[in-house]
């Protein structure tokens, strides 16, 4: 069968190819409702499919949103990427996902690749754009929304959650169970000192401890974000002489590693060790015992990020504070803290 062209659609609909283009692209000129219906009926009858590559070459724009995450193997980033994909689909867009592996050069690699594919909209979970990355974005006039992280000095529109407040809620709750103090699993040495969610989780823990009159000296443990390496750190800590009565983890993945180490060492959670995390990934329901954690509305955050990156009018704001959309955090109480 011969390939159906735009000319074929125009002939069947009794209109011009320009009008067919306006209907397909929803502009730039308006089309009368009756004419639009004729064009859509012709497209359906002929089975016409627009050449998206040709459209992109002509308009310098595609229906693609580029998204870069640190590590999609981690449940939080996988769930966030899925939420963005669903929100983009509701707007008729598709999402390309790249993993930076927490490396700046990988982030630049994906930025160049996505921009080279005519992706004009970017959703980034970034620990901080390099000057080179910022230049790439500016050169291609790409629109950017930062999601989950708001690196210091980066002025792009951002969608975040209340990381400090959420960590305070979790730490206070552990202290209210009568624990003498709470140890915190923060991030590794490479964690940015400002603007990173894990840094804010540590700050929330610190504030809750100080407010309650507890010392934080020697009670911050540097640990990788993933459960496998956090498990190794937890084994060493929990088998030592200064085993803490409670641990607040900056990520649920870390908390899952802590729970595994406690089980291996035959430490009863929560009677001998209370544990709380942050993120409320789906696996938090399935740990033994189920994990107390801090949640945020990821679907709503994803929709906000997609809306902001696609709708230029929503992105225009004055101050840095106005350009940040913050969603509240909430404490999800399960059995690992001692409740129930």
Secondary structure, 3 states (H helix, E strand, C coil): CCCCCHHHHHHHHCCCHHHHHHHHHCCCCCCCHHHHHHHHHHHHHHCCCCCHHHHHHHHCCCCEEEEEECCCCCHHHHHHHHHHHHHHHHCCCEEEEEECCCCHHHHHHHHHHHHHCCCCEEEECCCCCCHHHHHHHHHCCCEEEEECCCCCCCCCEEEEECHHHHHHHHHHHHHHCCCCCCEEEECCCCCCCCCCHHHHHHHHHHHHHHHCCCCCCCCEEECCCCHHHHHHHHHHHHCCCCCCCEEEECCHHHHHHHHHHHHHCCCCCCCCCEEECCCCCHHHHCCCCCCEEEECCHHHHHHHHHHHHHCHHHHCCCCCHHHEEEECCEEECCHHHCCC
